[in-house]
């Protein structure tokens, strides 16, 4: 068919396209098409490369920002240790409590390069408590906040109260990672053999509720503790878990990403899936601990220990207000149970001073403020505190130490 006839057919075709009139349907040479395709592929590859490079640059910038601005970091709880004896580890399994520290161990610890080194001497029972005296024993239970994992032993709130009140001998059984199930097992084991009138237990709002959900289960009427000796799990960590642990220890950005976005959805975190259930479980654990204390003729004082995230205005998803509501209601309804909350004193100060710079345990000033809060209760509200002498106490900052094992001549300082 001639071009003239083809054009005439287009005129008679009501559905003809503009190309039918201007001759744009002419085929292009194959070489031109190939060059166009190669150009488009190259442009797409460059776009992808720019996106990848931009993403890596953003990650690097965020990582460096978090490293140079500690106030933006999230706590990770990883430590650095210098051991001064044969044991090159901190913990050992325990049939009842799950684990303790290794008896007689001596080492230095710090939890970030921005925070100080501190000496640690473990007693014969496996706890960081070397207090001596003839005062009336007081059980002190808790986790790393109570243990004083960012301070010298002499700076813990229990040591300060021992110095302020020689009539008392606070025995600090605080251990990093403990929850109420571990503490109850420990108290039920040791309390019958040590006459005492008071039990002080820390309630760490940022960790205890999760630890409790992993180590206890509710029954129709009460709660069962399911603590097992640490290290009994022999299964090799999966590749994903190994990658997580590596990133957790080496990346500040991953700490933030995991804690903020992933943590509520991965792992065995029953507390975050059902906070109401987790809070009720914790309440029942305190019911059991209060009954144990009452059976030993002792009062129970719960010390609320807020996490750094709460005082820094960050939401860690653990509903500290509801935890406070639970423990205050429980104490109000239970004879012999009392609550003190140092949050107001802590909030009146900069969180970068009451908690660590990189690590987020209580600092020496934080422990001092907790000690002041407990001291006020001992003097003004405890029925057996009438013979205690009051007085003004000033916070004294002590000199830093270096990880030199020859310094262990003076225990706990």
C-alpha positions in Angstrom: 0.0 0.0 0.0 1.3 3.5 -0.9 1.9 6.2 1.7 -0.8 8.3 0.1 -3.4 5.5 0.4 -2.3 4.8 4.1 -2.8 8.5 4.9 -6.2 8.5 3.3 -7.3 5.5 5.4 -6.3 7.4 8.5 -8.5 10.3 7.5 -11.5 7.9 7.1 -10.8 6.2 10.4 -12.6 8.0 13.3 -10.3 6.3 15.9 -7.0 7.3 14.2 -4.2 8.5 16.6 -2.1 11.7 15.9 0.8 9.5 15.0 -1.1 8.2 12.0 -1.1 11.7 10.6 2.5 12.9 11.3 4.4 9.7 10.5 5.7 9.1 14.1 5.1 5.4 13.7 8.4 5.1 11.8 10.6 2.4 13.4 13.8 3.6 15.0 17.1 2.0 14.2 18.1 -0.8 16.6 21.3 1.0 17.7 19.5 4.0 19.0 17.1 1.8 21.1 20.0 0.0 22.6 21.7 3.2 23.6 18.5 4.5 25.1 18.1 1.3 27.2 21.7 1.4 28.3 21.3 5.1 29.3 18.1 4.3 31.3 19.8 1.3 33.1 22.8 3.4 34.0 20.6 6.2 35.3 18.7 3.7 37.4 21.9 2.2 38.8 23.2 5.6 39.7 20.0 6.5 41.4 20.2 3.3 43.5 23.9 4.0 44.3 23.0 7.5 45.4 20.3 6.1 47.7 22.6 3.5 49.2 25.4 6.0 49.8 23.0 8.6 51.2 21.6 5.9 53.6 25.1 4.8 54.7 26.1 8.4 55.3 23.0 9.1 57.3 23.6 6.0 59.5 27.3 7.1 60.0 26.2 10.6 60.9 23.6 9.3 63.4 26.1 6.9 64.9 28.7 9.6 65.4 26.1 12.0 66.8 25.1 9.4 69.4 28.7 8.7 70.4 29.6 12.4 70.8 26.3 13.4 72.6 25.9 10.9 75.5 22.6 12.4 76.6 21.0 11.0 73.4 22.2 7.5 74.0 20.1 4.7 75.5 21.4 2.6 78.3 22.8 -0.8 77.3 24.1 -2.3 80.5 27.3 -3.7 79.0 30.4 -3.5 81.2 34.2 -3.5 81.0 36.1 -5.4 83.7 39.6 -5.7 85.0 39.9 -8.9 87.1 42.4 -9.0 90.0 42.3 -12.7 90.7 41.9 -16.1 89.1 38.2 -15.8 88.3 37.8 -14.1 84.9 34.0 -14.0 85.1 31.5 -12.4 87.4 28.7 -14.8 88.0 28.1 -18.4 88.9 24.8 -20.5 88.9 22.8 -20.8 92.0 20.2 -23.5 92.5 17.7 -21.2 94.2 18.4 -17.6 93.2 19.4 -18.4 89.6 22.9 -16.9 90.0 25.2 -14.9 92.3 28.5 -13.3 91.8 31.6 -15.5 92.4 32.5 -15.4 96.1 35.8 -13.7 96.9 36.1 -12.2 93.4 37.9 -8.8 93.1 37.8 -6.6 90.0 37.3 -3.2 88.6 34.2 -2.3 86.5 32.9 0.5 84.4 29.9 0.6 82.1 31.0 3.1 79.6 34.2 5.0 78.7 32.5 8.2 79.9 31.8 6.8 83.4 34.3 6.1 86.2 36.0 2.9 87.2 35.0 1.4 90.5 36.4 -1.3 92.7 34.3 -4.4 93.4 35.0 -6.9 96.2 32.5 -9.8 96.4 31.9 -11.4 99.9 31.8 -15.0 100.8 28.1 -15.3 99.9 28.5 -13.9 96.4 27.3 -10.4 96.9 28.9 -6.9 96.8 28.4 -6.2 100.5 31.3 -5.9 102.9 29.6 -3.8 105.6 30.6 -4.6 109.2 29.1 -3.5 112.4 27.0 -4.5 115.4 23.8 -2.8 114.4 20.4 -4.4 113.9 20.4 -6.2 110.5 18.3 -4.8 107.7 17.8 -6.9 104.5 18.3 -4.8 101.3 17.1 -6.5 98.1 17.2 -5.4 94.5 19.0 -5.3 91.1 22.0 -3.4 89.8 20.5 -0.1 90.9 20.6 -1.3 94.5 23.9 -3.0 94.1 25.4 0.3 93.0 26.8 -0.7 89.6 28.0 2.8 88.8 29.4 3.8 92.2 31.9 2.8 94.9 30.5 0.5 97.5 30.9 3.3 100.1 28.7 5.5 97.9 25.7 3.1 97.7 22.6 4.2 99.6 22.9 1.2 101.9 26.5 2.2 102.9 25.5 5.8 103.4 22.6 4.8 105.7 25.0 2.5 107.7 27.3 5.5 108.2 24.4 7.8 109.2 22.9 5.2 111.6 25.4 2.8 113.2 22.5 1.3 115.1 21.5 -0.4 111.9 23.5 -2.8 109.6 22.0 -2.7 106.1 23.0 -5.9 104.3 23.0 -5.3 100.6 22.0 -8.3 98.5 21.5 -6.3 95.3 22.6 -8.1 92.2 22.6 -7.0 88.6 19.7 -8.5 86.6 17.7 -9.7 89.6 13.9 -9.3 89.7 11.5 -9.9 92.5 11.5 -13.7 91.9 15.3 -13.9 92.5 15.0 -11.6 95.5 12.1 -13.6 97.1 14.1 -16.9 96.7 17.1 -15.3 98.3 15.1 -13.7 101.2 13.2 -17.0 101.9 16.6 -18.8 102.1 18.5 -16.4 104.3 15.9 -14.5 106.4 15.1 -17.3 108.9 18.7 -17.3 110.1 19.2 -13.5 110.5 16.9 -11.8 113.0 15.7 -8.5 111.5 12.9 -6.0 111.7 13.0 -4.4 108.3 13.3 -5.4 104.7 14.1 -2.8 102.0 13.5 -3.8 98.4 14.1 -1.7 95.3 11.4 -1.6 92.6 13.2 -0.7 89.4 10.5 0.7 87.2 12.6 0.3 84.0 13.5 -3.4 84.4 11.8 -5.4 87.1 8.5 -5.9 85.4 10.1 -7.5 82.4 12.4 -9.7 84.6 9.4 -10.8 86.7 7.4 -11.8 83.6 10.2 -14.1 82.5 10.8 -15.7 85.9 7.3 -16.2 87.4 3.8 -17.3 86.3 0.4 -16.5 87.7 -1.7 -19.3 89.2 -5.5 -18.9 89.9 -4.8 -17.7 93.4 -1.1 -16.7 93.6 2.1 -16.8 91.7 4.8 -19.5 91.0 8.4 -18.6 90.8 10.2 -20.4 87.9 13.8 -19.2 88.4 16.3 -21.8 87.2 20.1 -21.9 87.7 21.8 -19.6 85.1 23.7 -21.3 82.3 21.5 -24.5 82.1 20.5 -23.6 78.6 23.1 -25.2 76.3 21.5 -24.4 72.9 23.8 -22.5 70.6 22.7 -18.9 69.9 21.2 -18.5 66.4 23.0 -16.4 63.8 20.4 -13.7 64.2 21.0 -13.6 68.0 24.8 -13.4 67.5 24.3 -10.5 65.0 22.0 -8.8 67.5 24.5 -9.1 70.3 27.4 -7.8 68.2 25.4 -4.8 67.0 24.1 -4.2 70.6 27.7 -4.0 71.9 29.2 -2.0 69.1 26.5 0.4 67.7 24.8 3.2 69.6 22.4 3.7 66.7 21.3 0.0 66.9 20.8 0.4 70.6 18.3 3.2 69.9 16.7 1.4 66.9 16.2 -1.9 68.8 15.0 -0.4 72.1 12.7 2.1 70.4 11.3 0.2 67.5 12.0 -3.5 67.7 12.0 -4.5 71.3 8.2 -4.4 71.8 7.8 -6.9 69.0 10.7 -9.4 69.3 11.9 -11.8 72.0 10.1 -13.2 75.0 8.7 -9.9 76.3 5.4 -10.9 77.8 5.2 -7.8 79.9 5.1 -5.5 76.8 2.4 -7.6 75.2 0.1 -7.4 78.2 1.1 -4.7 80.7 -1.9 -5.3 82.9 -1.0 -8.9 83.3 2.6 -8.1 84.0 1.7 -5.5 86.7 -0.7 -7.9 88.4 2.1 -10.6 88.4 4.4 -8.1 90.0 1.8 -7.2 92.6 1.4 -10.9 93.5 5.1 -11.2 93.9 5.0 -8.3 96.4 2.1 -10.0 98.2 4.4 -13.1 98.7 7.4 -11.0 99.8 5.3 -9.0 102.3 3.9 -12.3 103.8 7.5 -13.6 104.1 8.6 -10.4 105.9 5.6 -10.5 108.2 6.3 -14.1 109.1 9.8 -13.0 110.2 8.5 -10.1 112.2 9.7 -7.5 109.8 8.2 -4.5 108.0 8.6 -4.2 104.2 9.8 -0.9 102.7 9.5 -0.6 98.9 11.8 2.0 97.3 10.6 3.1 93.9 13.6 3.5 91.6 12.7 5.4 88.4 14.7 4.7 85.3 16.7 7.4 83.5 14.3 7.4 80.5 11.4 8.5 82.7 13.3 11.5 84.1 14.7 12.4 80.7 11.2 12.5 79.4 11.4 9.4 77.2 8.7 6.7 77.1 10.2 3.2 77.6 6.8 1.5 77.2 6.7 0.1 80.8 4.1 2.5 82.1 5.8 3.7 85.3 2.7 5.7 86.4 0.6 2.5 86.5 3.4 0.6 88.3 3.4 3.3 91.0 -0.3 3.2 91.2 -0.2 -0.6 91.8 2.5 -0.5 94.5 1.0 2.5 96.4 -2.4 0.8 96.4 -0.9 -2.4 97.6 1.0 -0.7 100.4 -2.1 1.2 101.5 -4.1 -2.0 101.8 -1.4 -4.1 103.4 -0.3 -3.7 107.1 3.5 -3.5 107.5 4.2 -2.4 103.9 5.4 1.0 103.1 6.5 2.9 100.0 9.0 5.7 99.5 9.6 7.3 96.1 12.7 9.5 95.5 11.6 10.5 92.1 10.8 14.1 93.2 14.3 14.6 94.6 15.9 13.0 91.5 13.8 15.1 89.1 14.9 18.3 90.8 18.4 17.6 89.5 19.8 17.1 86.0 19.5 13.4 85.0 23.0 13.7 83.6 24.2 14.2 87.2 21.9 11.7 89.1 22.5 9.0 86.5 25.6 8.0 84.6 26.9 9.9 81.5 27.0 6.9 79.2 25.6 4.3 81.4 22.2 4.9 83.1 22.5 3.5 86.6 22.2 5.8 89.5 25.3 8.0 90.1 26.8 8.8 93.5 24.5 11.8 93.7 21.6 9.6 92.8 22.4 7.1 95.6 22.8 10.0 98.0 19.3 11.3 97.1 17.8 7.8 97.5 19.5 7.5 100.9 18.0 10.9 102.0 14.5 9.7 101.0 14.9 6.4 103.0 16.4 8.3 105.9 13.4 10.6 106.2 11.1 7.6 106.4 13.3 5.9 109.0 13.2 9.0 111.2 9.7 10.1 110.7 7.5 7.0 109.8 9.1 3.8 110.9 7.8 2.6 114.3 11.2 1.1 115.2 13.2 4.2 114.2 12.6 6.3 117.2 16.1 5.8 118.6 17.8 6.9 115.4 19.5 10.2 115.3 18.7 12.7 112.6 21.1 15.3 111.1 22.0 17.2 108.0 24.0 15.3 105.4 26.0 16.8 102.6 26.9 15.1 99.3 30.6 14.7 99.0 32.1 13.8 95.7 35.0 11.3 95.9 38.1 11.1 93.8 38.1 8.7 90.8 40.1 5.5 90.9 42.1 3.7 88.2 41.9 0.0 87.5 45.0 -0.9 89.5 44.7 -4.2 91.4 47.3 -3.1 94.0 44.6 -0.8 95.4 42.5 -3.6 96.8 44.1 -3.2 100.3 41.0 -1.0 101.2 37.8 -3.0 100.5 34.8 -1.3 99.0 36.1 2.2 98.8 
